[in-house]
Amino acid sequence: MSLTVSIDPLTKAHNRAEFDCGNPALNHFLQKIARQHMDKGLSKTFVLLDTEQPTEIIAYMSLVVCEVLTEDIPHQWKKKDPSRIPTAKLAKLAVSIDQQRKGYGETLLIDALQKTLNVSKTMGLAGLFVDAKHKQAKTYYQQFGFLSLPEQLDNLFMPLSTINKSFSSKNISEEQQI
């Protein structure tokens, strides 16, 4: 049975205590830190919910704005940009154990790309960074077009131009956009 899902900002009404993605650090962040960071304006956490059970969290992501050194991005952008560039960062992405491998991570990733594109229309951003916590995560993000960064095993980058092309050429279908 297919769920009807929505992506909403994390609120006190969401059941954070029961969320388990299998990674204690990601669980702890959602359960104890995410709301505090949102209240302080340090990050924004969004939850993927079944519209029939709007307090139960299927998955979540946290987005932040960061600044990176140009020397840390792939070669083709080094000469075009100043020494530091502003970017969005997908700081956290986790899916509940019982909902993994159903495409919910991809749904949140597409939403993160769309949010990055939307923000870039009102403030400067060079793209979206993500920290791949392990080799499997790195492979996962690379399948969507994220580029490995030189000298950094866990950081990946998708330039804004690539994000824009993905949406404008309809590589990301309308039903995947939320």
C-alpha positions as semicolon CSV with decimal commas, in nm:
position;residue;x (nm);y (nm);z (nm)
1;M;0,000;0,000;0,000
2;S;0,138;0,340;-0,100
3;L;0,137;0,622;0,154
4;T;0,037;0,978;0,085
5;V;0,318;1,183;0,232
6;S;0,392;1,544;0,311
7;I;0,710;1,726;0,405
8;D;0,666;1,973;0,689
9;P;0,888;2,170;0,925
10;L;0,953;1,983;1,250
11;T;0,722;2,091;1,532
12;K;0,660;1,990;1,893
13;A;0,358;1,789;1,774
14;H;0,577;1,537;1,589
15;N;0,666;1,216;1,770
16;R;1,046;1,239;1,782
17;A;1,090;0,995;2,070
18;E;0,980;0,692;1,867
19;F;1,196;0,763;1,560
20;D;1,470;0,505;1,495
21;C;1,676;0,501;1,178
22;G;1,933;0,257;1,315
23;N;2,197;0,528;1,369
24;P;2,218;0,648;1,732
25;A;2,372;0,985;1,638
26;L;2,098;1,065;1,384
27;N;1,829;0,949;1,627
28;H;1,977;1,165;1,904
29;F;1,990;1,471;1,679
30;L;1,622;1,445;1,592
31;Q;1,509;1,355;1,942
32;K;1,716;1,603;2,145
33;I;1,879;1,870;1,926
34;A;1,682;1,948;1,608
35;R;1,410;2,158;1,773
36;Q;1,665;2,356;1,973
37;H;1,862;2,429;1,657
38;M;1,547;2,540;1,479
39;D;1,452;2,771;1,768
40;K;1,801;2,927;1,755
41;G;1,796;2,955;1,375
42;L;2,096;2,723;1,335
43;S;1,927;2,472;1,106
44;K;1,590;2,383;0,962
45;T;1,463;2,030;1,003
46;F;1,187;1,892;0,784
47;V;0,997;1,570;0,846
48;L;0,837;1,335;0,596
49;L;0,498;1,225;0,728
50;D;0,218;0,992;0,632
51;T;-0,081;1,226;0,599
52;E;-0,294;0,960;0,772
53;Q;-0,062;0,966;1,076
54;P;0,069;1,325;1,080
55;T;0,263;1,298;1,405
56;E;0,464;0,987;1,312
57;I;0,797;1,067;1,144
58;I;0,891;0,847;0,848
59;A;1,212;1,037;0,769
60;Y;1,378;1,371;0,827
61;M;1,639;1,605;0,689
62;S;1,817;1,910;0,826
63;L;1,941;2,194;0,609
64;V;2,191;2,465;0,690
65;V;2,375;2,740;0,509
66;C;2,751;2,720;0,515
67;E;3,059;2,874;0,362
68;V;3,326;2,663;0,197
69;L;3,673;2,735;0,070
70;T;3,696;2,743;-0,308
71;E;3,996;2,510;-0,284
72;D;3,758;2,245;-0,146
73;I;3,531;2,234;-0,452
74;P;3,590;2,051;-0,780
75;H;3,851;2,203;-1,012
76;Q;3,620;2,346;-1,279
77;W;3,471;2,599;-1,032
78;K;3,793;2,710;-0,859
79;K;3,885;2,983;-1,106
80;K;3,534;3,124;-1,132
81;D;3,464;3,189;-0,764
82;P;3,612;3,394;-0,477
83;S;3,812;3,220;-0,205
84;R;3,497;3,143;-0,002
85;I;3,155;3,059;-0,141
86;P;2,811;3,031;0,023
87;T;2,628;2,702;-0,016
88;A;2,339;2,507;0,128
89;K;2,422;2,188;0,313
90;L;2,216;1,878;0,368
91;A;2,345;1,825;0,720
92;K;2,129;1,526;0,814
93;L;1,910;1,277;0,628
94;A;1,759;0,972;0,795
95;V;1,477;0,728;0,727
96;S;1,304;0,517;0,990
97;I;1,424;0,154;0,988
98;D;1,082;0,018;0,895
99;Q;1,050;0,262;0,603
100;Q;1,396;0,230;0,447
101;R;1,443;0,134;0,081
102;K;1,103;0,270;-0,018
103;G;1,224;0,590;-0,187
104;Y;1,164;0,826;0,106
105;G;1,529;0,931;0,124
106;E;1,515;1,023;-0,245
107;T;1,193;1,219;-0,184
108;L;1,365;1,425;0,087
109;L;1,678;1,470;-0,125
110;I;1,470;1,604;-0,415
111;D;1,295;1,838;-0,172
112;A;1,635;1,959;-0,043
113;L;1,744;2,029;-0,401
114;Q;1,421;2,219;-0,467
115;K;1,459;2,422;-0,147
116;T;1,819;2,504;-0,246
117;L;1,704;2,620;-0,587
118;N;1,425;2,830;-0,433
119;V;1,660;2,998;-0,184
120;S;1,911;3,070;-0,461
121;K;1,652;3,296;-0,622
122;T;1,668;3,537;-0,328
123;M;2,024;3,495;-0,197
124;G;2,354;3,372;-0,330
125;L;2,427;2,999;-0,314
126;A;2,674;2,800;-0,521
127;G;2,503;2,465;-0,471
128;L;2,432;2,191;-0,218
129;F;2,688;2,008;-0,007
130;V;2,633;1,682;0,174
131;D;2,850;1,485;0,415
132;A;2,839;1,117;0,331
133;K;2,891;0,941;0,663
134;H;3,010;0,617;0,502
135;K;3,095;0,465;0,164
136;Q;2,739;0,341;0,101
137;A;2,603;0,694;0,159
138;K;2,865;0,839;-0,076
139;T;2,760;0,598;-0,351
140;Y;2,395;0,684;-0,286
141;Y;2,451;1,059;-0,334
142;Q;2,677;1,012;-0,636
143;Q;2,396;0,836;-0,825
144;F;2,206;1,167;-0,815
145;G;2,498;1,363;-0,960
146;F;2,683;1,477;-0,650
147;L;3,055;1,524;-0,713
148;S;3,330;1,403;-0,483
149;L;3,550;1,677;-0,346
150;P;3,928;1,658;-0,379
151;E;4,105;1,561;-0,058
152;Q;3,774;1,511;0,125
153;L;3,645;1,159;0,144
154;D;3,304;1,236;0,289
155;N;3,204;1,568;0,131
156;L;3,005;1,580;-0,191
157;F;2,884;1,880;-0,391
158;M;2,614;1,950;-0,647
159;P;2,655;2,286;-0,823
160;L;2,352;2,509;-0,856
161;S;2,376;2,483;-1,235
162;T;2,331;2,104;-1,211
163;I;2,036;2,141;-0,973
164;N;1,876;2,394;-1,206
165;K;1,924;2,167;-1,510
166;S;1,773;1,873;-1,321
167;F;1,450;2,061;-1,259
168;S;1,430;2,258;-1,582
169;S;1,491;1,957;-1,807
170;K;1,231;1,757;-1,614
171;N;1,493;1,498;-1,513
172;I;1,305;1,511;-1,186
173;S;0,946;1,428;-1,267
174;E;0,655;1,640;-1,149
175;E;0,525;1,370;-0,915
176;Q;0,861;1,351;-0,738
177;Q;0,847;1,723;-0,658
178;I;0,663;1,798;-0,337
